[in-house]
Amino acid sequence: MKSNLSTLMNDQKITIRELVKKTGVSSATIQKARDERIEHCRMGSLKKIADALGVKVQELFEED
């Protein structure tokens, strides 16, 4: 899986710090979800991130 989180955050001009405040998800988890090759992240965390960005969870990543 390839993460789209960095692109989504850049498009919306949102920082990791702002996303932490909006979601309550730790910066370490957001960093992990931003890694180009996302491997492990809880579905609940992904849902919070997607909701904060106004996208579906599926839009956070793509198959490569």
Backbone as numpy.savetxt, mean C-alpha at the origin, in Angstrom:
# Nx Ny Nz CAx CAy CAz Cx Cy Cz
4.14 -11.44 -7.36 3.30 -10.25 -7.36 4.18 -9.01 -7.36
3.76 -8.03 -8.09 4.47 -6.76 -8.14 3.59 -5.68 -7.50
4.16 -4.93 -6.58 3.41 -3.90 -5.87 3.25 -2.64 -6.72
2.05 -2.06 -6.70 1.77 -0.78 -7.34 1.65 0.35 -6.32
1.93 0.05 -5.06 1.69 1.03 -4.00 2.52 2.29 -4.18
3.77 2.17 -4.53 4.60 3.37 -4.73 4.01 4.27 -5.80
3.59 3.67 -6.90 3.00 4.44 -7.99 1.71 5.13 -7.54
0.85 4.38 -6.86 -0.41 4.96 -6.37 -0.14 6.11 -5.41
0.81 5.93 -4.52 1.15 6.99 -3.56 1.72 8.21 -4.27
2.58 7.99 -5.25 3.15 9.11 -6.00 2.07 9.85 -6.77
1.17 9.10 -7.40 0.08 9.72 -8.17 -0.80 10.60 -7.29
-1.02 10.17 -6.04 -1.87 10.92 -5.12 -1.07 11.87 -4.24
0.24 11.90 -4.45 1.14 12.76 -3.68 0.96 12.57 -2.17
0.95 11.30 -1.75 0.79 10.97 -0.33 2.08 10.32 0.16
2.53 10.74 1.32 3.76 10.21 1.90 3.46 8.99 2.77
4.51 8.29 3.12 4.35 7.16 4.02 3.79 7.65 5.35
4.31 8.74 5.85 3.84 9.30 7.12 2.35 9.61 7.08
1.88 10.20 5.98 0.45 10.50 5.84 -0.38 9.22 5.77
0.14 8.23 5.08 -0.58 6.96 4.97 -0.65 6.24 6.31
0.40 6.35 7.10 0.40 5.78 8.46 -0.72 6.43 9.27
-0.82 7.75 9.20 -1.86 8.47 9.95 -3.27 8.07 9.50
-3.46 7.93 8.19 -4.77 7.59 7.65 -5.20 6.17 7.96
-4.22 5.26 8.06 -4.56 3.84 8.15 -4.35 3.22 9.52
-3.41 3.77 10.28 -3.03 3.13 11.54 -2.10 1.95 11.32
-1.70 1.74 10.07 -0.76 0.67 9.72 0.65 1.20 9.93
1.54 0.37 10.45 2.90 0.82 10.74 3.65 1.18 9.45
4.63 2.06 9.60 5.44 2.44 8.45 6.22 1.24 7.91
6.62 0.33 8.79 7.33 -0.88 8.36 6.45 -1.73 7.44
5.16 -1.84 7.78 4.23 -2.61 6.96 4.02 -1.93 5.61
3.91 -0.61 5.63 3.73 0.13 4.38 4.98 -0.02 3.51
6.15 0.06 4.12 7.40 -0.14 3.38 7.41 -1.53 2.76
6.99 -2.53 3.53 6.96 -3.91 3.03 5.99 -4.01 1.85
4.85 -3.35 1.94 3.86 -3.39 0.86 4.33 -2.61 -0.36
5.22 -1.65 -0.18 5.76 -0.86 -1.29 6.87 -1.57 -2.03
7.48 -2.58 -1.41 8.56 -3.30 -2.07 8.09 -3.79 -3.43
8.98 -3.69 -4.41 8.62 -4.06 -5.77 8.00 -5.45 -5.84
8.57 -6.38 -5.11 8.05 -7.75 -5.11 7.44 -8.03 -3.74
6.19 -7.68 -3.61 5.49 -7.89 -2.34 5.37 -9.38 -2.08
5.74 -9.81 -0.89 5.68 -11.22 -0.56 4.71 -11.50 0.59
4.80 -10.72 1.66 3.97 -10.97 2.84 3.37 -9.65 3.33
2.06 -9.65 3.45 1.37 -8.52 4.05 -0.04 -9.00 4.36
-0.51 -8.69 5.56 -1.85 -9.14 5.96 -2.92 -8.46 5.11
-3.96 -9.24 4.82 -5.07 -8.74 4.02 -5.72 -7.53 4.69
-5.85 -7.56 6.01 -6.44 -6.43 6.73 -5.65 -5.16 6.53
-4.34 -5.27 6.52 -3.47 -4.10 6.30 -3.63 -3.59 4.88
-3.65 -4.51 3.93 -3.84 -4.11 2.53 -5.18 -3.43 2.33
-6.21 -3.91 3.00 -7.54 -3.31 2.90 -7.53 -1.88 3.43
-6.88 -1.65 4.56 -6.79 -0.30 5.13 -6.05 0.64 4.19
-4.96 0.15 3.61 -4.18 0.96 2.68 -5.01 1.29 1.44
-5.66 0.28 0.88 -6.49 0.50 -0.31 -7.61 1.49 -0.02
-8.28 1.34 1.11 -9.36 2.26 1.48 -8.86 3.70 1.59
-7.70 3.87 2.21 -7.13 5.21 2.38 -6.78 5.85 1.04
-6.43 5.02 0.06 -6.08 5.53 -1.27 -7.28 5.58 -2.21
-8.41 5.05 -1.76 -9.61 5.06 -2.59 -9.55 4.09 -3.76
-8.86 2.97 -3.56 -8.75 1.96 -4.61 -9.15 0.60 -4.05
-9.29 -0.38 -4.93 -9.56 -1.75 -4.51 -8.24 -2.42 -4.15
-8.29 -3.39 -3.27 -7.08 -4.11 -2.85 -6.35 -4.65 -4.08
-7.09 -5.15 -5.05 -6.48 -5.73 -6.24 -5.61 -4.73 -6.99
-5.92 -3.43 -6.87 -5.16 -2.42 -7.58 -3.80 -2.14 -6.93
-3.59 -2.66 -5.73 -2.31 -2.45 -5.04 -1.19 -3.28 -5.64
-1.54 -4.32 -6.38 -0.49 -5.16 -6.95 -0.97 -5.82 -8.23
-0.02 -6.37 -8.96 -0.34 -7.06 -10.20 0.56 -8.28 -10.33
0.11 -9.24 -11.10 0.93 -10.42 -11.35 2.00 -10.05 -12.34
3.18 -10.63 -12.15 4.23 -10.38 -13.12 4.74 -11.65 -13.73
